[in-house]
Amino acid sequence: MSTAHESDPQQPANTTDELIEMIPALRIYARNLMRGTDEVDDLVQETLMKALANVSSFQPGTNLRAWLFTIMRNSFLTRVVKRTREPVGNADCVSGTLVSFPKHDAHIAGNRVMAAIERLPPQYREALILVFLMGESYQDVAEICGCAIGTVKSRINRARHMVIEDLGATRLDDLIAANY
């Protein structure tokens, strides 16, 4: 079996051995480039394959480590460019999954809910909007409306039931299931 250095009389016999000695350093550099992915060994293998295929172009007396790191860096950058151009999907077939879900249904449902809230009597609408849309606490709403906290809780409960009934549902879970 002939090796690359036997076919090239100018190439010293120890270049291939030096390549093998560089594997630990290549793995460290690959780990830094790949940042914890499981493709470190693939990058090292690709680098070594390219180096062995082109060992005749290595200039004896120059820095083998720098030559190998350049090959690895270029291979890594090629992978990055390829990934941005050709994103990899999941193991399952990704063609059947939606890239983005339609937003018009949620928009229509939101408009229906807001219309139902607008139809509430003013005291119920005010309490519901202050708590659920504005994020005020029950205590703050009680102070704003000039009533007891129990009255605020009662108004919100009644307002929720009125909205649910107005939208033709029997309970809150029905609204959520129907994307309201």
C-alpha positions, 0 to 999 in steps of 0.5 A: 500500500502506498502512502501520499509521502511515498508517491511524492519524493519531495514530501518528507515521510513524517508529514503524515505522522505529524498530521496524526499528532495534530489531531488533539489540537484540531479537536480543541480548535473544532470545539471552539469553532462549533461551540458545543455541537456534536459535529466536532469530530466531523469537522476534524475528519473533514479537515484531515481528509482535505489535508491528506488529499492535498499533502503534496501542496504542503510546503515542508519547513512551514507551519503545519499547525497553521496550515491545518487550522486554515483548512479547518477554518475554511471548512467551518466557514463553508459549513456556515454559509451552506447552513444559512443557504440550506437550513436543515429540517427536523428528522420528521418531514417538515413539509407538512408543518406550517412555517407560520400560523395564520393571524387573521383568525386571532384578529377576527376573534379579538375583534369579536371579543372586543365588540362583546366587551363594548356591548357590556353595561358601563360599570361591568365594561369599566371593571373588566377593561381596568383589570384585564386590559390595563392590568390594574389590581382589584384594589386599585380598580375599587379605588378608581371606581369608588366601590368595594373590592367585592363589588369589583370582583362581582362585576368582573365575574358578571362581565365575563359571563356576559361576554361568554354568553354574547359570543355563544359559548357556554363557558370560558374553555369553549371560547379558548377552544374556538380561538376567541 
